[in-house]
Amino acid sequence: MKRKTWIKHHKIFGLVLCFFLLMFCVSGIVLNHPKLFSSLDVSRKALPRNYEYRQWNGGLLRGTVAWHQKVLLYGYNGVWKTDSSGHKISDFNQGMPIGVDRRSIRRIVVMPQGTLFAAGSYDLFRYRPHQGWTVIPLPIDIDERLSDIANQRDTLLITGRSHIFYSLPPYRTFHRLTLPASPDNDGHVSLFRTVWWLHSGELFGLTGKLIVDGIALVLIFLSLTGIMYWIVPRMTRHRYATLMKWLFVWHNKVGRLTIVLTLFLCFTGWLLRPPAMLAIITGRVPAVPFSVMDSPNAWYDKLRSLRFDTQSGDWLLYSSDGFYRMTTLTATPRKLTGTPPVSVMGLNVQQQQADGTWLIGSFSGLYRWNRNTGQVNDWFGEDNSISQYGPPISNHPVSGFSNELCDGAGVVDYRQGTPILPMPPTMKTLPMSLRNVCLEVHTGRIYTFFGRAGILYIFLIGLAIAWCLWTGWKLRRPLNSINSQFFRRRVMHIRNFISKFARNKF
């Protein structure tokens, strides 16, 4: 293409994409430091209407537990209390920390003595009468999050992303357990997660995150200087000659020096959403040397839940690599075959029924699993060919389940919610964490005006941003471009304008 065409493409793509690129960068920085922003929320009144809660959808209800002739409801916005009929619902969040992210409850268990424990994403909580919920310290790594909580008789077990923590009465001291590697462990890790952590910088810890933050700041700088370069000088050229010179020089220098990094960030993000993600979602690669994945702990950031199977008399472990069985807590996990499909977005329901079968639910649907026979049945009776890897989001994305309400048939759909009990109108606009809002912005889901085409938002806009960066590279000038012919023409034009103005004035 001719140089004028390159300039035109860079200008048009840059101006059109500028807003979206700025949103990518700001939201990405927030997502890179979830704990730092965990106490900040956004009112749902400020979000599109489809973000309002309806009938306990959107993760508002993940599960229930019976306690003192009451039923406790828990989920994304904390804990509530009701009776078995579900007619009167009251707040049960006394003592919970500020911020939706801090009180997002993964699960609640009732110990044989009646003591309540709840696992959030960042903290373990214990309920004390007249005090409410209190945080219980765990011997946890600074970057490790919690995934699940369970009990076997009076033993309390907390599943972190990388370790198991257990305690016995009076539950004052917790021991950390690192599970031995499974025989099927070949040192390979998820390609999808590798790309994901490359994109965020998390693959190399805090240093990597800060580098990615720096790239985001570079893109913010390029966006703002690009806008100013094309708009401000054209408003009053004779007043902003120095500014235009500065913008041209530094926009050129910074864009030239960081092109590899900015394109890399664009490409890795592009791979993390449909349809490009389909190419990497099931892939496995060796762990990147010297990265956090290259860990002596074979289960680093892989653990999701650990439950005792009362029928089989062993432990059922779920990880991002699938289901495993353990004869004891210290035994070597052995991988299971013929298991229900689980969405890449994670397991949301894992309950053992009275007959010993397991209910396994995720955004891939809900399945009844008999471990003894290996039989897996679709709860909704639609999936006749069940495979280990289900769709990321099925027709029935399951986000919760209740055994205590509606005769044990309380399936909660992520989109539609559940009719098992009425939701108080006041919950409709419960706040959303800033982190989750930024996730919606980063993935493009918040731009509801795209409609169904929103699924292709990242795919299309990622290509557009890459093209904008590439056209900028094609227009690059040498680092001493201050005296280039292109720039001299612009400066000469401004000088002629000022001289003509001065002659007419005086």
N, C-alpha and C positions, 0 to 999 in steps of 0.2 A: 504493500500500500504506500501511497504518497505520504509525505510527512504531514500535510494538512489533514489527511484522513486519520492518521494516528492521533494528532492533536484533538480532532473532533471526537473520536472515540473516548479518549482519556477524559476529556471535559464532560461529555454527556454521562458516561458511566459513573464518573466520580461524583458529579452533582446529584444524580439519581440515587446512588447507593450510600451517600454520605451518612444519612440518618441511620440506616440499618447497620452500617459499619460501626458507628459510634455506640449503638445499642449492644452490638456484639462485644465490643471492647469493655464497656462499663460493666455489663452483666457478667462477663467472663472473669473480671478481676474479683467481683463479689463471690462468684462460685468457687474461685480458687482458695478462698479463706472463709469457709463456712462458720467456723467457731467465732471468728472475729465479728461476724455480722449476725450471729444466731439470736441475739436479743431484739433485733429490729423486725417489725412487721409492717404490712401494708393493708389498709382497709380494702375489703372486697368491693366496697361501694365505688372505689376508684378504678376497678377492673371491668372488663366486658361482662355482660350479664350472665353469660354461660359459665362464669367462674363462681356464681352463687351456688351454695349447697342446696341440693334437692333430695329429700328422702335419704339422707346419710350417704350420699355418693362422694366421690373424690377422695376416698380414704378417711372420711370423717368417722366411720365405724369400721374398725378392723376386727373386733371381736368382743365377746362378753364373758363375764365370769360371775358365778353366784357367790354371794358373801353376806352373811348375817341376814338371811331372808330378803335380801335385796339383790339386784342385778347391776353390776358395774359395766358400763359401756366405755370403750376406749378406742382411740384412734389418733388422727392427725392433730386435733386441737385439744387433746387432753382426755380427762376422765369425767363421766357423768354417772349419776345414780338414779335407779328407777326400781319399780316393783316388777314382778313377773308379768304383769299385764302391759307394762310400758306406758301407762296412762300419764304418770307424773314423772318428769325428768328434772333433776336438779344438778347443779354444778358440784363437782367433787375434786376440785383442783387446788384446794388450800395447801399452801406451802410450795407449790410448783414454781419454778423459776420463770422470769419474764421472757417472753418470746415463744412463738409457736414452735420453732425448731427445737427448743429446749424441752418442751412438754409433749412432743410427738411421741406417743407410746407405742412400742412394738408389741408388747404383751404384758399381761398381769397374771400372777399366780398367787394362789392361796395356800399357805403352808398348813400342815396338820394342826398346828396350834392356833390357826386362824389369822396369822400374821400375813399382811399384804405386802408384796413386792412388785414393782413395775420397772420395766426396762425401757428407757428412752433411747434416742440415738446416741446421746453423749453421756448420760448419767443413769445410775441405778438408784431407784427411790424405794423407801420403806415408809409405810403409813403408820403413824403413831396417833392414837386418840388424843384429841384436844390440841395437837400440834400440826396435824396434816402430814403432807409428804415431806420427807427429809432426804437429802442426798447422801448415799453411802459410798465412801471412797473405795476404789478398786485399784489393784496394782497393774494399771493399764498404761500402755505406751501413749505418748502425747497425741499421736496421729491415728490411734485406733478408735473405731466406733463400735457400738454395741448392736447386735443383730437380733438376739432372742433371749428369752428367759424360760426356764422350766424347773421342775422339781421331781425327784424320785424319793418318795417318803419324805424324810426331813432333810434331805440333801438339796441345797439350792444351787442351781447351775446357771451361769450367765455365759452366753456365747458371744464373744467378740468377733471381729472380722479376722483375727489371726490367732487368738488363744481362747481357751476355756477357763472360766473362773468358777470355783466351787467353794461352798462354805457349809458348816454344820451349826446347829444351835449353839450359842445365841446369835450367830451370824454377825459377829464382830470382826472376824478375820477371814479374808478370802485368799485362796491359793490359786496361783496361775499355773495352768497346764498347757504345755506345748505338745501337740499330738505328733506321733511318729509318722513318717512319710508312708504313703500307701505303696504296695508293690508295683502298682501301675504307674507310679510317678516317674516320668522320663525327663523331668526338668523343663518341659514345655509349658507355656502359659497361653492364655487366651490372646489371640491376635486382636480381637475387638478391644479388650481392656488395655493391651499394649498401646494401640493407636490412641485410645481415649486418654491414657496417662501421658503420652507424648504430647497430645494437644494441650493438656492442662499444665504440663511440666512436672506433674506429680511423680513421674517415673524416676526423677532424680531429686526427690524430696523438696525441701523448702527452697533450695538453690534453683532447682528447675522451675518451680512455681514463680519465683521472682523474675527469672529470665523471661518467661511467658508474659508476666505482667508488664515487663519492659517492652516486649513486642507490641502488646496492646496499647501502651502509651505512645509508641512510635506511630501506630495506625491512627490513633486519635490526633496526634500532631499533624500527620499527613492530610487527614480529612479536614481539619480546621484551617490549616495553611492553604490547602487547595481551594476551599471556599472563599477565603479572604482574597486570594490571588485573582480569582476570576470575577469577584463581585466588587470588593472595596475600591481597587484602582479605577474601575470603570465609572464609579460614581463621581469622583473628583480626582482626576489623574494628577493635576498639577500640585496637589497637596500631599500625595502619598507616594511620591517617587522613591523615597528612601525605603518606605515600608515594602513597596512592590519589589524592589531590589532584594531586600532581606528575605522576603517570602520565596522568591524565585530561587535564590541561591540555596537556602536551607531545605526547602522542599525537595530540590534536586539532589542535594548531598545526602540527606537522610534516606530518601527513597532509594537512591543508588546503593548505599552501603548496607541496607537491610533487606534488599529484595529477596534473598534466599530465605531469610527467617520469616518474612511476612507471607511468602508463597507457601512455605512449609506449614505455617499455622492455618492458612486457608485450606490447604489440601487435607490435612489430618481432620479438621472439623467437617469437611465435606464428606469424608468417609464414614462419619458417625451417624448419619441419618439416611433413611431410605431415598432412593433405591441402592445407593452405593454401599451401604452397610451390609447388604445381603452377600457381598463378595467376601466379607471378613468375619461375619458374625460367628461362624463355626470353626474358623481357622485356629491353628495352634502353632506357635513358634518358640524357639529357645528364648529363655529370659535374656534380656539385654544386659551384657556385662556391666558391673558396677552400678546397676540401677537398684531400686528398692525391690524389684521382682527377683533379682539375683540374691535371694535371701537364704540363709541356712534353715529357716522355717519353711518347710514345704507347703504350709497352709497359709502363707502370708496373704491377707486380704481375701481369702477364699471361703472362710467358714460363714455359715448362715444360720444354722440351727442344730440343736442336739436334743433328742427326745428319747425317753425310755419306752421300748415296745413291750407292753405288758403281756402280750400274747406270745411273742418269740423269746422274751426274756433277755433281749440284748438292746444295744443302743443304736438308734437310727440317726445318722449324721447326714445333713445336707450341706453341700458346698457349691460353689459356682462351677465345679467340675462334675456335679451329679450327686447321687445318693450312695452312702457307704454304711456298712454295719460294723459295730464294735462289740466284742463280747464283754469287755470291761472298759472303764474310762481310760485306762492306760494301754489298752490293746491296740494293735495296728489296724487301722481302718481298711476294710476290704470293699471294693467297689461292687455295687449291685447292678444287675442288668434287668431289662424288662420293666423299667420304672416309668412313671407317668411323665408326660412332657411338662416342662416348666419354662416360662418366658425368660428371656435374657434380662428382663427388668426385675426379676426376683420372685421368691416364694412369698405368698401372702396368707395362705391357709395351710396348716399342717395339724390335723386333729385325728386322734384315734377314736373310733366309734366303739360302742359297747360290744359289737361282734368281733372286734380286733382289726377290722379294716381301717385303712387310713384315707382321710380326705386330703387331697393335695390340690391346692388352688393357686392360680397366678393369672396374669393377663392372657395366658394361653388357654384358660378355662378351668373347670373343676372336674376332678377325677376321683373315683373310688378305687383304691388299690388294695388287693389282697396279697400280702407278701408271701404267704404260704403257697398259694397256687400260682402266683405271678400274674393273675388276671387284673387288667386295668379297664375300667368302664367309664365312659363319659357320663358325667352326672346329668347332662342335658340330653343325652341320647342322640347326638348329632354326629360325633366323630367315629366313623367305622374303621378307620385305619390309623391307629394311634402309634406315633413315633416318639422317640426320646426328645426330639427337638420340635416343640410346637411353634406356632406363629408368634411373633413378638406381641401382637394384640389380636385376639380372636373375636368372634361375635359375642362372646360372654367373658369380658375381662373381669375376673373375680378379684375383689379387693378385701373381702372379709367374710366371716361366717359366724353364726351364733347357734349354739346348742341350747341356750337358756331361754330363748324366745321362739315362739311359733313352732313348738313341738320339734325343735332340733332341725328345722329345715330353713334356717335363716341365711340364705345366700345373699351377699351384698355385691351388686354389680358396680364397677367403678364409675360407669357413665350414668346408669339409671338409679342406683341406690337399691333400696329394699322397701317393700310394703309391710314388713313385720311389725313396725311401730311408727307412730307419727313423729315427725321431727318438729320440735318447737320452732316457730317462725323466727325467733331471735337468733337462731343458729345460722340462718340463711346468709348473713353477712359477717360471720366470724372472720377474723383477719387471716391473711396468708403471710407466711414468713417472707422476708425480703429475698432470702436465698431461693425459695420456690418461684417467686415472681421473676427473678433473674433467670431461672431455668426456663420458664415459659417464654421469656424474651429471647433467650439464647437459641432455643430450638425453633422459634418462630410461631409457636402455638398461640401466642397472645394476639397475633395479627389475624383475628377472626374474619376480617373482611376478605381474606384470600379464599375462604370457603374450603371446599374439598381439595383445592389445589394447594392448600397449605402443607400437605404431606410432601410436596416437592419443593418447598420453600428453600431449604438448605441446599438441595441439589442445584437449583437454578441460580440462586443468589451467590452460592459458592463459586460457580463457574464465572459469574459476572464480576465478582470481586477479583478473581484471579486474572481475568482479562484486563480489568482496570489497572492492576499492578503491572501486568506485562506491557501494556501500552505506555505506561509511565517509564518502564525500563527502555523501551524502544526510543523514547524521546530524551533519554538521559543526556547530559552534557558532561564533559570532563570536569574534574573537581576544580579546575581553575576557570570555570565557565563565566566568571564575572565579566570578562572582556570578550565573550563570544559575540559573533555577528548578530545572533538573535537578540541578545540582551542589549547590544549597542543600538540596534534599531529602535528598541522600545525607549531607551533613555534619550536618544536623539529626538524622537517624536515629542517627548515631554518637554525637552529644552526648547524646541521650536514653538511649542504651544505657549510656554512662559515668555519667550522673547516677543512673540506676536502680541500677547496680552500686554506686555510692558510698553510696546510702541503705541498701541492704541490708547493706553491709559495716560501716557505722558507726552 
